[in-house]
Amino acid sequence: MLGWSVGFMSPKEDAQKNPTYREVCKGSTTHVEVLSLRFNSNVVQYEELVKFFFTFHDPTTFNK
């Protein structure tokens, strides 16, 4: 992996700036947690990363 960062984003321009992780988890903001990932496709394929991600992330559960 070449790099990664985690943060929060909201579709609303007037959303709270820099919410805490706990605030986002409680649902008191309009934010969601996001991940930006840079990888070398010569080392690992995108499909492999997606399969790995969905081994521990279930989008059908509450709060995804």
C-alpha positions in Angstrom: 0.0 0.0 0.0 1.3 3.4 -0.9 -0.7 5.5 1.5 -4.0 6.0 3.3 -6.0 8.5 5.3 -9.3 8.3 7.3 -11.7 11.2 7.9 -15.3 12.3 7.9 -17.3 14.1 5.3 -20.8 15.5 5.1 -23.0 16.4 2.1 -24.0 19.6 3.8 -21.9 22.7 3.4 -22.9 24.1 6.8 -22.1 20.8 8.6 -20.1 20.9 11.8 -16.4 21.3 11.3 -14.1 18.6 12.6 -16.6 16.3 14.4 -15.2 13.7 16.8 -15.4 10.0 16.1 -17.9 9.6 18.9 -20.1 12.4 17.5 -20.2 10.7 14.1 -20.9 7.3 15.6 -23.8 8.7 17.7 -25.4 10.0 14.5 -25.5 13.6 15.9 -23.9 14.9 12.7 -24.5 14.3 9.0 -21.0 12.9 8.6 -19.9 9.5 7.5 -16.4 8.0 7.9 -14.4 7.8 4.7 -11.1 6.2 3.7 -8.8 7.3 1.0 -6.4 4.6 -0.2 -3.5 4.6 -2.6 -2.2 1.3 -3.8 0.1 -0.2 -6.4 -1.9 -2.3 -8.8 1.3 -4.3 -9.7 1.3 -5.5 -6.1 -2.4 -6.0 -5.3 -5.4 -5.7 -7.5 -8.4 -3.5 -6.7 -10.7 -6.6 -6.7 -8.6 -8.1 -3.9 -8.9 -5.0 -1.8 -12.7 -4.9 -2.2 -13.0 -8.6 -1.3 -10.8 -8.0 1.8 -12.9 -4.9 2.8 -16.2 -6.8 2.6 -14.9 -9.6 4.8 -15.3 -7.4 7.8 -17.7 -4.7 6.6 -21.4 -5.5 6.2 -23.3 -2.7 4.5 -26.6 -4.3 5.4 -26.2 -3.6 9.1 -27.4 -0.6 11.0 -25.3 2.5 10.2 -23.6 0.4 7.5 
